[in-house]
Amino acid sequence: MKELKNMKDKNMYFKGKPEYQLTPKTSDWMHELFNDQAVVRGLMERYGSPINIHHLPSFNKNCENYQQVFQSYGLKYRIFYARKANKSKGLVKQAFASGIGVDTASFKELEQSLALGGNAENLVLTAAIKTEAQIELAIKNGVPIILDNEDECRLTQTVAAKLNRKANVGFRISGFKVDGEKLYSRFGFDVDEVVDFIASYVGDGKTFDLLEVTGLHFHLDSYSTHQRSISLIASIHMISALKEKGYPITFIDIGGGILMNYLEDEEEWIDFNEKLKEVVINQNNDITFNNNGLGFRLEDGKLNGKRNTYPYFNKINKGSFIKEVLDFTDDASGLSVASLLLKNDIEIRIEPGRSLLDQVGMTVAKVIHRKKDARGQWLVGLEMNMSQMMSSSADFLLDPFMLYNSEIEEIEHVDVYFTGAYCLERDVLLKRKITLPRLPAIGEYVAFVNTAGYMMHFFETEAHLFDLTTNLIFTGSNEKLSFFQFIDDNKIVLE
């Protein structure tokens, strides 16, 4: 009965406990909400289901942690929050208040960020596709533009000429050679060609005389600190070559993709992965919905594919990830990456999204129905859809929390799948079977934690004419929790 006692102590909220559980890291503010269902109920009744809650003090803490890492090396640095990871305006205001900038990837992101207090010093435009309107807005406000290709150079030159102003630009580069392999990316100028391109075409008296190059930028499609370090060293050498040609380049931006850790227990992560491969091989998958291998598949009796999800457990993450990049020793000079940056007076920039949103967000949805399908599986329908908690991963591999509204007299251990509101067979919100102490009742709530980074908004749609989720900003003051501490992000005024 110890398990039941703990539930009563926690005011009847319960983490789902599948056979191969994946216990998420959580923060005090989340449990404070779980323990005050009157506030949760008030928010749901006011704003509908689901709601997204964003905790500003957690965001500020993440900003401070990155700042402290760079300061410990004595480096020049800038941090830009990758806004594409979450669209809430309140996080943009908090980024500026926390002393960091914002990386924008569309016209509206840039326009809103300017209206929320952004300027030439704390914004950057990195959009994959840049329109004339985006570029014009950036140039008018002195916002640096990260150029990806020659056509963008031409368009930026044309807009700058129309405005009779110079454009502050950086060049995105790719194709670094690491351990004999040339890293592929569809983004950026090839590293073997970019120095000659800039020297030949950019600057006074040349084709692109209104482009003022101030930095280099790259984003690697991997989580390897080794690749980051090698690419940073190569970029430092490129800057030296460009400085010799008269280009006073001052920064290297290494983009985002900085690992974070979602899970409490590495053993749980290892056990789940091994079990998933085992059940796919043995064709007795009873841990995911309808035998979903999450990327693994059985072909000719052999296991093929790979788990198609984020790597949810990472010992090296956030600050320690950056430290590992900076501490890497360059074979040629014998100096660390940090020392090379200092020696060459280069500012390092990063654009984290997910990792700045660690412990910042939570999505809460209401139970609408319960049913058994033709296979005898319990399906619990929630008032939300899969686009409201969806990334490029095959599944969100964190156990959810069930918020019950009455005491549980006896533990039943019911296995359920949470399903959404789209008229699609695949609208199953979590692919893993989740074990609960009893079947949820209609009107009770399910909380999915740590969803702020790329889960809430990245693929959210208005299909079926469903309303978009209300985003709430939680200031997390030290006062007793109340309904009035939550601000509707839609109500944040643009200047």
ChimeraX attribute file (.defattr): number of C-alpha atoms within 10 A of each C-alpha:
attribute: neighborCount
match mode: 1-to-1
recipient: residues
	/A:1	8
	/A:2	7
	/A:3	10
	/A:4	17
	/A:5	11
	/A:6	13
	/A:7	18
	/A:8	15
	/A:9	10
	/A:10	15
	/A:11	19
	/A:12	20
	/A:13	24
	/A:14	22
	/A:15	23
	/A:16	23
	/A:17	20
	/A:18	19
	/A:19	12
	/A:20	20
	/A:21	21
	/A:22	27
	/A:23	21
	/A:24	22
	/A:25	15
	/A:26	16
	/A:27	14
	/A:28	9
	/A:29	17
	/A:30	18
	/A:31	13
	/A:32	13
	/A:33	14
	/A:34	23
	/A:35	17
	/A:36	14
	/A:37	19
	/A:38	14
	/A:39	17
	/A:40	19
	/A:41	17
	/A:42	13
	/A:43	21
	/A:44	18
	/A:45	10
	/A:46	10
	/A:47	15
	/A:48	18
	/A:49	22
	/A:50	26
	/A:51	24
	/A:52	27
	/A:53	26
	/A:54	29
	/A:55	23
	/A:56	22
	/A:57	18
	/A:58	20
	/A:59	21
	/A:60	20
	/A:61	17
	/A:62	19
	/A:63	23
	/A:64	15
	/A:65	14
	/A:66	21
	/A:67	18
	/A:68	12
	/A:69	17
	/A:70	21
	/A:71	12
	/A:72	9
	/A:73	14
	/A:74	12
	/A:75	17
	/A:76	16
	/A:77	16
	/A:78	20
	/A:79	24
	/A:80	26
	/A:81	29
	/A:82	27
	/A:83	27
	/A:84	20
	/A:85	21
	/A:86	22
	/A:87	19
	/A:88	23
	/A:89	22
	/A:90	24
	/A:91	23
	/A:92	26
	/A:93	19
	/A:94	18
	/A:95	24
	/A:96	19
	/A:97	12
	/A:98	17
	/A:99	15
	/A:100	21
	/A:101	27
	/A:102	30
	/A:103	26
	/A:104	24
	/A:105	19
	/A:106	19
	/A:107	20
	/A:108	11
	/A:109	21
	/A:110	26
	/A:111	16
	/A:112	16
	/A:113	25
	/A:114	22
	/A:115	14
	/A:116	19
	/A:117	15
	/A:118	22
	/A:119	18
	/A:120	16
	/A:121	14
	/A:122	22
	/A:123	27
	/A:124	28
	/A:125	25
	/A:126	22
	/A:127	21
	/A:128	13
	/A:129	11
	/A:130	20
	/A:131	14
	/A:132	14
	/A:133	11
	/A:134	21
	/A:135	24
	/A:136	21
	/A:137	17
	/A:138	25
	/A:139	21
	/A:140	15
	/A:141	16
	/A:142	19
	/A:143	24
	/A:144	24
	/A:145	28
	/A:146	28
	/A:147	27
	/A:148	25
	/A:149	16
	/A:150	13
	/A:151	10
	/A:152	18
	/A:153	20
	/A:154	14
	/A:155	16
	/A:156	29
	/A:157	21
	/A:158	16
	/A:159	21
	/A:160	22
	/A:161	14
	/A:162	10
	/A:163	13
	/A:164	10
	/A:165	15
	/A:166	18
	/A:167	27
	/A:168	22
	/A:169	24
	/A:170	26
	/A:171	24
	/A:172	26
	/A:173	26
	/A:174	24
	/A:175	21
	/A:176	24
	/A:177	16
	/A:178	15
	/A:179	10
	/A:180	7
	/A:181	9
	/A:182	11
	/A:183	16
	/A:184	13
	/A:185	16
	/A:186	9
	/A:187	17
	/A:188	21
	/A:189	21
	/A:190	19
	/A:191	18
	/A:192	14
	/A:193	11
	/A:194	20
	/A:195	17
	/A:196	13
	/A:197	13
	/A:198	18
	/A:199	15
	/A:200	12
	/A:201	16
	/A:202	19
	/A:203	17
	/A:204	11
	/A:205	9
	/A:206	13
	/A:207	14
	/A:208	19
	/A:209	16
	/A:210	24
	/A:211	25
	/A:212	19
	/A:213	23
	/A:214	18
	/A:215	25
	/A:216	24
	/A:217	24
	/A:218	27
	/A:219	20
	/A:220	21
	/A:221	12
	/A:222	12
	/A:223	15
	/A:224	14
	/A:225	19
	/A:226	14
	/A:227	18
	/A:228	24
	/A:229	24
	/A:230	20
	/A:231	24
	/A:232	25
	/A:233	19
	/A:234	15
	/A:235	23
	/A:236	20
	/A:237	14
	/A:238	18
	/A:239	23
	/A:240	14
	/A:241	15
	/A:242	19
	/A:243	13
	/A:244	10
	/A:245	12
	/A:246	10
	/A:247	19
	/A:248	15
	/A:249	20
	/A:250	18
	/A:251	23
	/A:252	25
	/A:253	25
	/A:254	23
	/A:255	22
	/A:256	21
	/A:257	19
	/A:258	24
	/A:259	26
	/A:260	23
	/A:261	17
	/A:262	24
	/A:263	21
	/A:264	15
	/A:265	14
	/A:266	15
	/A:267	11
	/A:268	16
	/A:269	21
	/A:270	14
	/A:271	13
	/A:272	18
	/A:273	13
	/A:274	11
	/A:275	15
	/A:276	23
	/A:277	22
	/A:278	14
	/A:279	16
	/A:280	21
	/A:281	19
	/A:282	11
	/A:283	13
	/A:284	11
	/A:285	18
	/A:286	14
	/A:287	21
	/A:288	18
	/A:289	17
	/A:290	12
	/A:291	17
	/A:292	18
	/A:293	24
	/A:294	20
	/A:295	15
	/A:296	17
	/A:297	20
	/A:298	15
	/A:299	10
	/A:300	7
	/A:301	9
	/A:302	10
	/A:303	15
	/A:304	15
	/A:305	13
	/A:306	12
	/A:307	18
	/A:308	14
	/A:309	15
	/A:310	16
	/A:311	16
	/A:312	18
	/A:313	21
	/A:314	15
	/A:315	12
	/A:316	16
	/A:317	18
	/A:318	23
	/A:319	19
	/A:320	16
	/A:321	18
	/A:322	20
	/A:323	19
	/A:324	16
	/A:325	20
	/A:326	22
	/A:327	15
	/A:328	20
	/A:329	18
	/A:330	15
	/A:331	8
	/A:332	6
	/A:333	9
	/A:334	11
	/A:335	15
	/A:336	18
	/A:337	23
	/A:338	23
	/A:339	19
	/A:340	20
	/A:341	21
	/A:342	16
	/A:343	10
	/A:344	13
	/A:345	14
	/A:346	20
	/A:347	17
	/A:348	22
	/A:349	21
	/A:350	24
	/A:351	25
	/A:352	25
	/A:353	24
	/A:354	26
	/A:355	28
	/A:356	28
	/A:357	29
	/A:358	24
	/A:359	27
	/A:360	30
	/A:361	27
	/A:362	20
	/A:363	25
	/A:364	25
	/A:365	22
	/A:366	23
	/A:367	20
	/A:368	18
	/A:369	15
	/A:370	19
	/A:371	12
	/A:372	11
	/A:373	9
	/A:374	7
	/A:375	7
	/A:376	8
	/A:377	16
	/A:378	18
	/A:379	20
	/A:380	21
	/A:381	22
	/A:382	26
	/A:383	18
	/A:384	28
	/A:385	24
	/A:386	22
	/A:387	22
	/A:388	24
	/A:389	24
	/A:390	21
	/A:391	22
	/A:392	13
	/A:393	15
	/A:394	17
	/A:395	22
	/A:396	21
	/A:397	22
	/A:398	22
	/A:399	24
	/A:400	23
	/A:401	20
	/A:402	22
	/A:403	22
	/A:404	23
	/A:405	16
	/A:406	12
	/A:407	12
	/A:408	14
	/A:409	9
	/A:410	10
	/A:411	12
	/A:412	12
	/A:413	15
	/A:414	17
	/A:415	21
	/A:416	25
	/A:417	20
	/A:418	20
	/A:419	24
	/A:420	23
	/A:421	18
	/A:422	16
	/A:423	9
	/A:424	9
	/A:425	8
	/A:426	12
	/A:427	17
	/A:428	22
	/A:429	22
	/A:430	24
	/A:431	23
	/A:432	27
	/A:433	25
	/A:434	23
	/A:435	21
	/A:436	21
	/A:437	22
	/A:438	17
	/A:439	17
	/A:440	21
	/A:441	16
	/A:442	14
	/A:443	16
	/A:444	18
	/A:445	27
	/A:446	24
	/A:447	24
	/A:448	20
	/A:449	25
	/A:450	25
	/A:451	28
	/A:452	29
	/A:453	24
	/A:454	20
	/A:455	25
	/A:456	27
	/A:457	24
	/A:458	19
	/A:459	14
	/A:460	17
	/A:461	16
	/A:462	12
	/A:463	11
	/A:464	9
	/A:465	7
	/A:466	12
	/A:467	13
	/A:468	17
	/A:469	20
	/A:470	18
	/A:471	25
	/A:472	24
	/A:473	24
	/A:474	22
	/A:475	16
	/A:476	17
	/A:477	11
	/A:478	6
	/A:479	7
	/A:480	8
	/A:481	15
	/A:482	16
	/A:483	14
	/A:484	10
	/A:485	14
	/A:486	19
	/A:487	17
	/A:488	16
	/A:489	20
	/A:490	13
	/A:491	10
	/A:492	14
	/A:493	10
	/A:494	12
	/A:495	9
